[in-house]
Amino acid sequence: QISTPSSILNSTAPAPGVRLRITTSTGEDISGTRLGEKLFLRIEMDRESIFGIFAKSLKAISGVDDESIELLDEKGCPTDPIIFPGLQKIPGSRDLQGNFEAFKFSDTTVVRFQVNVQFCVDDCNPVDCGDGLQSYGRKKRSPETLISLNNTLTVNLPKPKVPEPFTSRLVYDDNLGQEVLYSDTPLSKEIHVES
């Protein structure tokens, strides 16, 4: 169930492992639910990864005729914050999460979520969506200092070293103001929503 962007990484590089999950408020995976049920869309990264994640072009697609609703645009901003308010960083992890109420298309119970992810070394910057809204989530700038005891001991952490196969694939992203690794393979997850 873990997909890796193998199309841009050669087989020698340990590609970032990333998963798309739809869960209940208690974190249980769901495949079926009822209209209006409160759900979470989670994008999870391998714990040991040196990469942060950024999501964009999130769509909900009908199971019948490929009718779709765009939930996050190509910059990563929510298109309608009432339906889907965007993704926030889950504290203490590299994972992203957004909450929404289950919706469906008129002609089918199947809703397929599809999202494009890109990877940033360490952490991804949030993108400014205007109106004071930041998405991907709302990352607080992480302090460069890890430990500070009574202002006597300070440890500065070096930026993680990027493995050689990745360095040549890093591309500067103007929206985020940092280098990213693009994945050509969208993540997708299907659920059934009953009225």
N, C-alpha and C positions, 0 to 999 in steps of 0.2 A: 504493500500500500504506500510505501515511500517512493516518491518519484524524484528523479534527479535530472538536472538539465544536461543530459549527456550530449545533446546536440552541440553544446558549445564547449564542453570540457572533454579532453581526451581521456582515455580509459585509465591512465596512470594517476590522475588526480582524484583524491577523494572528494567527489562532488557533494555540495551541501545537501543533506537529507531534509526534505520539507514535506509536510502533510497538510491537507485541508480537511477540517472536521466540522460537522454541524452537530451541536450538542444542546442539551437542556441546561438550565441554570445550575444544575449540580454537576455538570461536566460529563454526563453520559452521552455517548454517541447515539444519534437517532437515525432511523431510515424512514419512519412514518410519524406523522403528527397531525394535529387539527388546526384549521384556520385560526389565526389570532394567537396561537401559542407563542410564548416568549422563548426565543432560541438565540444561540450564539454561533457565529461563524468564526472559527479559529484557524489561524495558520501557524503551525508549530514547526520549530526548527530543532534539529538535533542539539542536545545539550552541549556537546563538546565542540560545536562548530565555532570557527572564528568569525563567522559571518552574521550580520544582522539581515533582516528581511524588510522589503518594501513591497506593497501590493498596489496594483492598478488594473484598470480595465476589468473590474468585477462585473459579471453579468449573471442574471437569472434567466435561464432559457427554458422554454416550454418543452415538455417531453414529446410533443406531437409535431409541430410544424416549424420549429426553430424560431418562433416568435421570441423576442427577448427584451428585457429591461436592463438598462445600464445602471448599476448601483454605485460604482466608482468609475470616474472617467480616466483617460489615459495619463493624467497627471497624478491620479490617486485620490482625487477629491470626490466626496459624495455628491451625486447629481440631485438627490432629493433626501435631505437629512431626516425627513419624517419617516420615510420608508427604511432607509439605512443610513445611520448617522456617521459612518466611517469606521476606521479601525484604530484602536488604541493599543499601546504596548502594554502587555501584562506585566505588572511590577515584578522584578526579580528574575525575568526571563527575557529571551529574544522573541517570544511569541507575540502575535497580534490577535486581537479579538474585537468583534463588533456585535452588538445585539440588535435583534429585529423581531418583529412579529411575523409568524408564518403567513405567507400569502400564496395564492395559486393563480394559474391562468385559467380562463373560463372553460377551455376545452379539454383539460387533462388534470390529473392529480399530480403528475410528475413535474418537479422543478429541479433543474440542473444548475448548480452554481459553478461558474468558471472564472478563474482569476489568473492574471499574469503576475509572477513574482520576479523581483530582481534582488540581488544580494550585494551588501556593502560590507567592506572590511570593518569589523568591530560593530558599529551601529549605523543605521541609516538615519539621516536627518529627516525630520518631518517636512512635508511640503505645505506652503502657505496657500490656503484656498480662498483667501479674502474673507471679509466679515469676521475677522478674528478667529477663523476656523483653521486649525492645523489638522492634517490627516496623516495617517499611516499607522500610527497614532500621534499622541502628543508627547514627544520625547523631551524629557528634561535633559539638558546638556549634562553628560556624565562628568563628574569631576575627574581630572587627571590624577588626583591624589587618592590613593586607596586608604591609607591609614594615617590618622593624625591623633597622637596621644599627647594631651597637654601641650600641643605645639612643639614637642621635642622630637618625635619620630615621624618622619615623612617619607613615604615610599612612592616614587613616581613609577608607574607601570609603563613599560615601552608599548608602543602599538604592536598588535600581533603581527608576526612575520607571515606574509602571504606566500603560500607555496608557489614555486616557480611556474607550474602549468597555468596558474590563474593570472599571474601578473600581466602577461601579454594580452589577456582578454578583458582587463579592466577598461571601462569606457567612462568618460566624464559625462555626468548627467546634469544639465543646466538647472532643471527644476529642483534637484536636491542639493546642488552645489558640491558634489563629491563624486568620486569614481565608483562605478557599480559594475556588477557582472550581470548581464542579461540572461534570462532563461527563455528559450523559444517554446518551451513546453508548458502550456497552462495547466494549473491544477484544476480538477473538477470533482464534484460530489453531487450525487443525486438524492433527493428525498421525495416522499409521497405525502401530499397534503390533502386531507379529507375535509370537506366543508363541515 
